[in-house]
C-alpha cells in the first residue's frame, strides 16, 4: 500500500488513506509503473504498479512496517494520476 495521506492527517487520525501496489504490471488506467529506481529508500522486490484508482483507508494499527519511500518525482506521478481520476 502507498500512503497518500499527509503527516498532519495521519497524526490526527487512526487511519491512513492508501492506494494499492501490485506486481501485476498490466497497464491499467490510473496507475503508474515503478521500480527500484523510484525508491528514495527501502526495497522493492520487483517492478510494480501503483493503482491510484484503488483508494482505501487502513487502520494505522494494522500497518506492520514500512517497506520503502518513493522519491518525490515518483510520488508526484502517483498524485498526478490520482488528480486525473478526480
MOPAC internal coordinates of N, CA, C and O (Angstrom, degrees):
PM7 1SCF
backbone

  N    0.0000 0     0.00 0     0.00 0    0    0    0
  C    1.4487 1     0.00 0     0.00 0    1    0    0
  C    1.5229 1   109.23 1     0.00 0    2    1    0
  O    1.2310 1   121.43 1   -37.68 1    3    2    1
  N    1.3036 1   114.87 1   142.32 1    3    2    1
  C    1.4561 1   121.54 1   173.69 1    5    3    2
  C    1.5180 1   107.48 1  -103.13 1    6    5    3
  O    1.2310 1   120.21 1   -56.41 1    7    6    5
  N    1.3194 1   117.20 1   123.59 1    7    6    5
  C    1.4621 1   120.93 1   177.62 1    9    7    6
  C    1.5280 1   108.03 1   -77.89 1   10    9    7
  O    1.2310 1   120.98 1   -58.94 1   11   10    9
  N    1.3215 1   115.74 1   121.06 1   11   10    9
  C    1.4627 1   122.34 1   179.92 1   13   11   10
  C    1.5238 1   112.05 1   -95.47 1   14   13   11
  O    1.2310 1   120.46 1   150.46 1   15   14   13
  N    1.3178 1   116.72 1   -29.54 1   15   14   13
  C    1.4617 1   120.57 1  -175.80 1   17   15   14
  C    1.5255 1   110.52 1   -70.45 1   18   17   15
  O    1.2310 1   121.56 1   -30.82 1   19   18   17
  N    1.3385 1   114.62 1   149.18 1   19   18   17
  C    1.4599 1   119.20 1  -177.56 1   21   19   18
  C    1.5337 1   111.86 1   -83.21 1   22   21   19
  O    1.2310 1   120.86 1    -9.37 1   23   22   21
  N    1.3089 1   115.96 1   170.63 1   23   22   21
  C    1.4725 1   121.20 1  -175.95 1   25   23   22
  C    1.5152 1   112.43 1   -61.53 1   26   25   23
  O    1.2310 1   120.22 1   142.48 1   27   26   25
  N    1.3306 1   117.19 1   -37.52 1   27   26   25
  C    1.4687 1   120.50 1  -179.95 1   29   27   26
  C    1.5293 1   109.89 1   -62.44 1   30   29   27
  O    1.2310 1   120.23 1   132.42 1   31   30   29
  N    1.3270 1   117.17 1   -47.58 1   31   30   29
  C    1.4585 1   120.61 1   177.67 1   33   31   30
  C    1.5250 1   110.22 1   -61.09 1   34   33   31
  O    1.2310 1   120.42 1   133.49 1   35   34   33
  N    1.3210 1   116.81 1   -46.51 1   35   34   33
  C    1.4564 1   121.26 1  -177.69 1   37   35   34
  C    1.5259 1   112.39 1   -60.95 1   38   37   35
  O    1.2310 1   120.32 1   145.34 1   39   38   37
  N    1.3303 1   117.00 1   -34.66 1   39   38   37
  C    1.4631 1   120.89 1   179.52 1   41   39   38
  C    1.5286 1   111.97 1   -70.77 1   42   41   39
  O    1.2310 1   120.10 1   155.24 1   43   42   41
  N    1.3166 1   117.41 1   -24.76 1   43   42   41
  C    1.4680 1   121.66 1  -176.61 1   45   43   42
  C    1.5205 1   113.83 1  -102.00 1   46   45   43
  O    1.2310 1   120.72 1   177.71 1   47   46   45
  N    1.3171 1   116.24 1    -2.29 1   47   46   45
  C    1.4534 1   120.58 1  -174.62 1   49   47   46
  C    1.5161 1   110.44 1  -124.25 1   50   49   47
  O    1.2310 1   121.13 1   -18.91 1   51   50   49
  N    1.3256 1   115.45 1   161.09 1   51   50   49
  C    1.4704 1   119.47 1   174.16 1   53   51   50
  C    1.5214 1   111.20 1   -95.16 1   54   53   51
  O    1.2310 1   120.72 1  -175.11 1   55   54   53
  N    1.3488 1   116.22 1     4.89 1   55   54   53
  C    1.4635 1   120.22 1  -177.38 1   57   55   54
  C    1.5207 1   110.63 1  -134.70 1   58   57   55
  O    1.2310 1   121.09 1   -23.92 1   59   58   57
  N    1.3209 1   115.51 1   156.08 1   59   58   57
  C    1.4541 1   123.49 1   170.47 1   61   59   58
  C    1.5251 1   107.73 1  -100.71 1   62   61   59
  O    1.2310 1   120.19 1   -28.05 1   63   62   61
  N    1.3251 1   117.25 1   151.95 1   63   62   61
  C    1.4594 1   121.51 1   166.99 1   65   63   62
  C    1.5265 1   105.07 1   -96.74 1   66   65   63
  O    1.2310 1   120.82 1   -55.93 1   67   66   65
  N    1.3244 1   116.04 1   124.07 1   67   66   65
  C    1.4634 1   120.87 1  -171.56 1   69   67   66
  C    1.5275 1   110.69 1  -131.61 1   70   69   67
  O    1.2310 1   121.00 1   -12.79 1   71   70   69
  N    1.3259 1   115.68 1   167.21 1   71   70   69
  C    1.4551 1   121.54 1   167.48 1   73   71   70
  C    1.5210 1   108.11 1  -135.94 1   74   73   71
  O    1.2310 1   121.38 1   -17.30 1   75   74   73
  N    1.3079 1   114.97 1   162.70 1   75   74   73
  C    1.4513 1   120.59 1  -173.15 1   77   75   74
  C    1.5124 1   114.26 1   -78.86 1   78   77   75
  O    1.2310 1   121.27 1   -28.79 1   79   78   77
  N    1.3301 1   115.18 1   151.21 1   79   78   77
  C    1.4580 1   123.59 1   170.90 1   81   79   78
  C    1.5226 1   106.38 1  -126.84 1   82   81   79
  O    1.2310 1   120.49 1   -45.54 1   83   82   81
  N    1.3247 1   116.66 1   134.46 1   83   82   81
  C    1.4571 1   120.72 1  -177.09 1   85   83   82
  C    1.5251 1   111.06 1  -136.75 1   86   85   83
  O    1.2310 1   121.18 1   -25.31 1   87   86   85
  N    1.3144 1   115.35 1   154.69 1   87   86   85
  C    1.4672 1   120.83 1   173.75 1   89   87   86
  C    1.5252 1   110.99 1   -85.35 1   90   89   87
  O    1.2310 1   119.90 1   175.27 1   91   90   89
  N    1.3350 1   117.80 1    -4.73 1   91   90   89
  C    1.4645 1   122.29 1   174.82 1   93   91   90
  C    1.5287 1   106.88 1   -73.24 1   94   93   91
  O    1.2310 1   120.21 1   -69.25 1   95   94   93
  N    1.3080 1   117.20 1   110.75 1   95   94   93
  C    1.4605 1   121.50 1  -173.46 1   97   95   94
  C    1.5208 1   114.20 1   -88.29 1   98   97   95
  O    1.2310 1   120.01 1  -170.35 1   99   98   97
  N    1.3285 1   117.59 1     9.65 1   99   98   97
  C    1.4696 1   120.72 1   177.76 1  101   99   98
  C    1.5163 1   109.56 1   -54.40 1  102  101   99
  O    1.2310 1   120.74 1   -45.70 1  103  102  101
  N    1.3149 1   116.20 1   134.30 1  103  102  101
  C    1.4568 1   121.16 1  -177.55 1  105  103  102
  C    1.5169 1   110.23 1   -76.60 1  106  105  103
  O    1.2310 1   120.86 1   -92.80 1  107  106  105
  N    1.3006 1   115.96 1    87.20 1  107  106  105
  C    1.4646 1   122.94 1   179.88 1  109  107  106
  C    1.5207 1   109.11 1   -92.59 1  110  109  107
  O    1.2310 1   120.60 1   -34.57 1  111  110  109
  N    1.3167 1   116.45 1   145.43 1  111  110  109
  C    1.4659 1   120.51 1   176.53 1  113  111  110
  C    1.5221 1   109.63 1   -57.40 1  114  113  111
  O    1.2310 1   121.17 1   -33.65 1  115  114  113
  N    1.3180 1   115.36 1   146.35 1  115  114  113
  C    1.4610 1   123.03 1   178.03 1  117  115  114
  C    1.5317 1   111.60 1    60.14 1  118  117  115
  O    1.2310 1   121.86 1  -132.60 1  119  118  117
  N    1.3151 1   114.04 1    47.40 1  119  118  117
  C    1.4603 1   120.06 1   175.14 1  121  119  118
  C    1.5193 1   108.44 1  -144.59 1  122  121  119
  O    1.2310 1   120.91 1   -23.36 1  123  122  121
  N    1.3234 1   115.87 1   156.64 1  123  122  121
  C    1.4595 1   119.87 1   176.86 1  125  123  122
  C    1.5200 1   109.22 1  -130.86 1  126  125  123
  O    1.2310 1   121.55 1   -34.09 1  127  126  125
  N    1.3121 1   114.63 1   145.91 1  127  126  125
  C    1.4460 1   122.03 1   178.11 1  129  127  126
  C    1.5263 1   108.70 1   -85.68 1  130  129  127
  O    1.2310 1   120.52 1   -45.29 1  131  130  129
  N    1.3364 1   116.60 1   134.71 1  131  130  129
  C    1.4613 1   120.95 1   175.65 1  133  131  130
  C    1.5287 1   108.74 1  -132.01 1  134  133  131
  O    1.2310 1   121.67 1   -24.32 1  135  134  133
  N    1.3349 1   114.41 1   155.68 1  135  134  133
  C    1.4574 1   120.07 1   172.96 1  137  135  134
  C    1.5248 1   107.52 1  -142.01 1  138  137  135
  O    1.2310 1   120.69 1     5.97 1  139  138  137
  N    1.3267 1   116.29 1  -174.03 1  139  138  137
  C    1.4674 1   119.61 1  -173.91 1  141  139  138
  C    1.5253 1   112.75 1   -60.11 1  142  141  139
  O    1.2310 1   119.58 1   155.12 1  143  142  141
  N    1.3147 1   118.41 1   -24.88 1  143  142  141
  C    1.4692 1   120.31 1   178.71 1  145  143  142
  C    1.5271 1   112.19 1   -70.61 1  146  145  143
  O    1.2310 1   119.84 1   165.65 1  147  146  145
  N    1.3337 1   117.90 1   -14.35 1  147  146  145
  C    1.4660 1   121.80 1   179.11 1  149  147  146
  C    1.5227 1   112.56 1   -87.69 1  150  149  147
  O    1.2310 1   119.96 1   177.03 1  151  150  149
  N    1.3334 1   117.68 1    -2.97 1  151  150  149
  C    1.4591 1   120.85 1  -179.17 1  153  151  150
  C    1.5145 1   111.01 1   -95.09 1  154  153  151
  O    1.2310 1   121.25 1   -45.61 1  155  154  153
  N    1.3376 1   115.21 1   134.39 1  155  154  153
  C    1.4581 1   121.05 1   172.73 1  157  155  154
  C    1.5225 1   109.19 1   -76.87 1  158  157  155
  O    1.2310 1   121.10 1   144.51 1  159  158  157
  N    1.3216 1   115.51 1   -35.49 1  159  158  157
  C    1.4645 1   121.38 1   174.16 1  161  159  158
  C    1.5170 1   108.68 1  -159.17 1  162  161  159
  O    1.2310 1   121.40 1   -21.28 1  163  162  161
  N    1.3043 1   114.93 1   158.72 1  163  162  161
  C    1.4520 1   120.47 1  -178.62 1  165  163  162
  C    1.5141 1   110.90 1   105.25 1  166  165  163
  O    1.2310 1   121.43 1    11.97 1  167  166  165
  N    1.3136 1   114.87 1  -168.03 1  167  166  165
  C    1.4638 1   121.17 1  -175.41 1  169  167  166
  C    1.5234 1   110.19 1  -136.84 1  170  169  167
  O    1.2310 1   121.10 1   -48.72 1  171  170  169
  N    1.3059 1   115.50 1   131.28 1  171  170  169
  C    1.4578 1   122.54 1   174.18 1  173  171  170
  C    1.5271 1   106.33 1  -113.71 1  174  173  171
  O    1.2310 1   119.79 1   -67.35 1  175  174  173
  N    1.3338 1   118.00 1   112.65 1  175  174  173
  C    1.4568 1   119.92 1  -172.56 1  177  175  174
  C    1.5281 1   114.72 1   -64.18 1  178  177  175
  O    1.2310 1   119.84 1   154.89 1  179  178  177
  N    1.3128 1   117.91 1   -25.11 1  179  178  177
  C    1.4675 1   121.42 1  -178.29 1  181  179  178
  C    1.5252 1   108.12 1  -156.54 1  182  181  179
  O    1.2310 1   120.32 1   -22.13 1  183  182  181
  N    1.3235 1   117.00 1   157.87 1  183  182  181
  C    1.4662 1   118.40 1   172.11 1  185  183  182
  C    1.5303 1   108.99 1   -51.91 1  186  185  183
  O    1.2310 1   121.08 1   -36.79 1  187  186  185
  N    1.3086 1   115.53 1   143.21 1  187  186  185
  C    1.4613 1   120.69 1  -173.92 1  189  187  186
  C    1.5195 1   109.98 1  -141.86 1  190  189  187
  O    1.2310 1   121.30 1    -8.02 1  191  190  189
  N    1.3104 1   115.12 1   171.98 1  191  190  189
  C    1.4563 1   121.40 1   178.64 1  193  191  190
  C    1.5254 1   108.79 1  -127.81 1  194  193  191
  O    1.2310 1   120.94 1   -52.78 1  195  194  193
  N    1.3335 1   115.80 1   127.22 1  195  194  193
  C    1.4600 1   121.46 1   173.57 1  197  195  194
  C    1.5152 1   106.93 1   -86.00 1  198  197  195
  O    1.2310 1   120.67 1   -56.86 1  199  198  197
  N    1.3146 1   116.32 1   123.14 1  199  198  197
  C    1.4697 1   121.68 1  -178.71 1  201  199  198
  C    1.5208 1   108.74 1  -105.32 1  202  201  199
  O    1.2310 1   121.20 1   -87.94 1  203  202  201
  N    1.3338 1   115.31 1    92.06 1  203  202  201
  C    1.4594 1   119.26 1  -176.59 1  205  203  202
  C    1.5180 1   112.41 1   -71.56 1  206  205  203
  O    1.2310 1   119.89 1   168.75 1  207  206  205
  N    1.3130 1   117.82 1   -11.25 1  207  206  205
  C    1.4649 1   120.05 1   175.95 1  209  207  206
  C    1.5256 1   111.40 1   -78.55 1  210  209  207
  O    1.2310 1   119.91 1   173.78 1  211  210  209
  N    1.3111 1   117.78 1    -6.22 1  211  210  209
  C    1.4664 1   123.14 1   179.96 1  213  211  210
  C    1.5369 1   109.49 1  -106.69 1  214  213  211
  O    1.2310 1   120.71 1  -113.43 1  215  214  213
  N    1.3231 1   116.25 1    66.57 1  215  214  213
  C    1.4634 1   122.34 1  -178.63 1  217  215  214
  C    1.5222 1   109.65 1   -86.42 1  218  217  215
  O    1.2310 1   121.05 1   -41.39 1  219  218  217
  N    1.3419 1   115.60 1   138.61 1  219  218  217
  C    1.4623 1   121.19 1  -179.47 1  221  219  218
  C    1.5181 1   108.81 1  -152.82 1  222  221  219
  O    1.2310 1   120.88 1    -5.24 1  223  222  221
  N    1.3101 1   115.92 1   174.76 1  223  222  221
  C    1.4544 1   120.92 1   169.98 1  225  223  222
  C    1.5232 1   108.15 1  -110.70 1  226  225  223
  O    1.2310 1   121.26 1   -31.46 1  227  226  225
  N    1.3164 1   115.20 1   148.54 1  227  226  225
  C    1.4597 1   122.06 1  -179.93 1  229  227  226
  C    1.5194 1   107.60 1  -134.34 1  230  229  227
  O    1.2310 1   120.67 1   -56.82 1  231  230  229
  N    1.3235 1   116.33 1   123.18 1  231  230  229
  C    1.4611 1   119.11 1   176.52 1  233  231  230
  C    1.5211 1   109.25 1   -57.68 1  234  233  231
  O    1.2310 1   120.89 1   -48.00 1  235  234  233
  N    1.3226 1   115.90 1   132.00 1  235  234  233
  C    1.4538 1   119.58 1  -178.80 1  237  235  234
  C    1.5293 1   111.67 1   -59.34 1  238  237  235
  O    1.2310 1   120.34 1   148.89 1  239  238  237
  N    1.3177 1   116.95 1   -31.11 1  239  238  237
  C    1.4642 1   120.42 1  -179.70 1  241  239  238
  C    1.5299 1   112.01 1   -66.44 1  242  241  239
  O    1.2310 1   119.85 1   161.99 1  243  242  241
  N    1.3383 1   117.89 1   -18.01 1  243  242  241
  C    1.4604 1   121.55 1   179.42 1  245  243  242
  C    1.5288 1   112.99 1   -91.17 1  246  245  243
  O    1.2310 1   120.36 1   169.72 1  247  246  245
  N    1.3190 1   116.92 1   -10.28 1  247  246  245
  C    1.4662 1   120.62 1   178.63 1  249  247  246
  C    1.5273 1   108.07 1   -75.43 1  250  249  247
  O    1.2310 1   120.73 1   -65.23 1  251  250  249
  N    1.3174 1   116.21 1   114.77 1  251  250  249
  C    1.4652 1   121.42 1  -173.80 1  253  251  250
  C    1.5206 1   111.97 1   -79.08 1  254  253  251
  O    1.2310 1   120.19 1   129.63 1  255  254  253
  N    1.3298 1   117.24 1   -50.37 1  255  254  253
  C    1.4546 1   120.67 1   179.57 1  257  255  254
  C    1.5294 1   110.51 1  -161.02 1  258  257  255
  O    1.2310 1   121.31 1   -13.17 1  259  258  257
  N    1.3094 1   115.11 1   166.83 1  259  258  257
  C    1.4543 1   121.89 1   177.52 1  261  259  258
  C    1.5215 1   108.84 1   -92.54 1  262  261  259
  O    1.2310 1   120.53 1   -49.85 1  263  262  261
  N    1.3068 1   116.59 1   130.15 1  263  262  261
  C    1.4646 1   121.22 1   179.80 1  265  263  262
  C    1.5259 1   110.31 1   -89.31 1  266  265  263
  O    1.2310 1   120.79 1   143.81 1  267  266  265
  N    1.3245 1   116.09 1   -36.19 1  267  266  265
  C    1.4573 1   119.24 1  -178.83 1  269  267  266
  C    1.5125 1   111.63 1  -176.70 1  270  269  267
  O    1.2310 1   121.58 1    -0.14 1  271  270  269
  N    1.3177 1   114.59 1   179.86 1  271  270  269
  C    1.4629 1   122.07 1   177.89 1  273  271  270
  C    1.5156 1   108.35 1  -130.02 1  274  273  271
  O    1.2310 1   120.91 1   -48.66 1  275  274  273
  N    1.3251 1   115.86 1   131.34 1  275  274  273
  C    1.4596 1   120.61 1   177.01 1  277  275  274
  C    1.5152 1   111.10 1   -72.27 1  278  277  275
  O    1.2310 1   121.08 1   -31.06 1  279  278  277
  N    1.3156 1   115.54 1   148.94 1  279  278  277
  C    1.4566 1   120.61 1   170.13 1  281  279  278
  C    1.5305 1   107.73 1   -66.93 1  282  281  279
  O    1.2310 1   120.02 1   -27.62 1  283  282  281
  N    1.3196 1   117.57 1   152.38 1  283  282  281
  C    1.4738 1   120.20 1  -179.54 1  285  283  282
  C    1.5245 1   113.46 1   -53.34 1  286  285  283
  O    1.2310 1   120.08 1   143.60 1  287  286  285
  N    1.3336 1   117.45 1   -36.40 1  287  286  285
  C    1.4588 1   120.48 1  -178.71 1  289  287  286
  C    1.5292 1   111.21 1   -65.33 1  290  289  287
  O    1.2310 1   120.19 1   139.14 1  291  290  289
  N    1.3230 1   117.24 1   -40.86 1  291  290  289
  C    1.4642 1   120.90 1   179.69 1  293  291  290
  C    1.5232 1   110.50 1   -69.30 1  294  293  291
  O    1.2310 1   120.44 1   139.84 1  295  294  293
  N    1.3295 1   116.77 1   -40.16 1  295  294  293
  C    1.4610 1   120.21 1   177.14 1  297  295  294
  C    1.5246 1   110.26 1   -63.61 1  298  297  295
  O    1.2310 1   120.31 1   140.73 1  299  298  297
  N    1.3168 1   117.02 1   -39.27 1  299  298  297
  C    1.4751 1   120.67 1   177.68 1  301  299  298
  C    1.5261 1   111.05 1   -62.69 1  302  301  299
  O    1.2310 1   119.72 1   141.43 1  303  302  301
  N    1.3350 1   118.14 1   -38.57 1  303  302  301
  C    1.4728 1   121.09 1   176.34 1  305  303  302
  C    1.5241 1   110.80 1   -63.32 1  306  305  303
  O    1.2310 1   120.21 1   138.52 1  307  306  305
  N    1.3337 1   117.21 1   -41.48 1  307  306  305
  C    1.4709 1   120.57 1   178.91 1  309  307  306
  C    1.5287 1   110.19 1   -64.79 1  310  309  307
  O    1.2310 1   120.58 1   136.21 1  311  310  309
  N    1.3194 1   116.49 1   -43.79 1  311  310  309
  C    1.4706 1   119.60 1   179.32 1  313  311  310
  C    1.5215 1   111.27 1   -63.95 1  314  313  311
  O    1.2310 1   120.36 1   141.66 1  315  314  313
  N    1.3216 1   116.92 1   -38.34 1  315  314  313
  C    1.4755 1   120.50 1   178.25 1  317  315  314
  C    1.5213 1   110.22 1   -60.50 1  318  317  315
  O    1.2310 1   120.22 1   136.83 1  319  318  317
  N    1.3284 1   117.19 1   -43.17 1  319  318  317
  C    1.4781 1   120.68 1   177.50 1  321  319  318
  C    1.5167 1   110.96 1   -64.40 1  322  321  319
  O    1.2310 1   120.43 1   139.76 1  323  322  321
  N    1.3282 1   116.79 1   -40.24 1  323  322  321
  C    1.4665 1   120.35 1   178.91 1  325  323  322
  C    1.5199 1   110.58 1   -62.84 1  326  325  323
  O    1.2310 1   120.09 1   134.19 1  327  326  325
  N    1.3233 1   117.43 1   -45.81 1  327  326  325
  C    1.4603 1   120.40 1   179.77 1  329  327  326
  C    1.5202 1   111.52 1   -65.29 1  330  329  327
  O    1.2310 1   120.04 1   146.47 1  331  330  329
  N    1.3276 1   117.53 1   -33.53 1  331  330  329
  C    1.4730 1   120.85 1   176.39 1  333  331  330
  C    1.5234 1   110.22 1   -64.31 1  334  333  331
  O    1.2310 1   120.76 1   146.70 1  335  334  333
  N    1.3051 1   116.15 1   -33.30 1  335  334  333
  C    1.4648 1   121.46 1   179.51 1  337  335  334
  C    1.5292 1   110.92 1   -69.15 1  338  337  335
  O    1.2310 1   120.58 1   144.75 1  339  338  337
  N    1.3072 1   116.49 1   -35.25 1  339  338  337
  C    1.4645 1   121.23 1  -177.30 1  341  339  338
  C    1.5140 1   110.47 1   -79.13 1  342  341  339
  O    1.2310 1   120.10 1   180.00 1  343  342  341

